[in-house]
Amino acid sequence: MGLILLEALGAGILLVLIVWWTMFSGRKRGEMPEADEDENAPPSDDPPAGGSR
């Protein structure tokens, strides 16, 4: 019984460490700026806005 609790505690600590690592290990200067949409950009798979019913 004690071994199962110890294993569950270890798994919980590992989960917290993974979440902590992914939250705070981003780029040093933040996210890259989004590219402006221009005429030469390839078409997206999204449907056009204001589509028909």
N, C-alpha and C positions, 0 to 999 in steps of 0.2 A: 504494500500500500504506500509506504513512504517513498519507494523508488518511483512509483507512478507520479506522485506529487512532485518529486524532484525533477523528473523529466518534463512535466507540464510547466514547472517554473522555468526551466531552461529554455523551453520552446517559446514561452511568453517573453522572456528577456531577449531572445534572438529576434522575435518579431518586432519588439520595440526598437532594437538596434538597427534593423533593416529599414524601418519607417523613418527613424531619425536620420540615417545615412542618406536616404533618397530625398528627404525634405531639405537638407542643408548642404548638399554637395553639388550645387548648381554651378553655373559659370561665375567666374570671379567678377565680371562687370555686368551681370544681369543677362536678360534675354537679348538676342539679336533683334534689331529693328525689322519690322515686316517690310517685305519688298512692295513697292508701289505697283498697282496694276497698270499695265501698259498695253498698247495695241499688239505688241509682238509676243505676249505671253500665250502659252498654249491654252486651249479651251479647258474649262473645268468640267467635272462630271455633274455639277449642280444644275438643277433646272433653272431657267431664267425667272427672275422675280416677276410677280404679277401674272402668273400663268393663267390659262383659261380654266373654266370649271368643267 
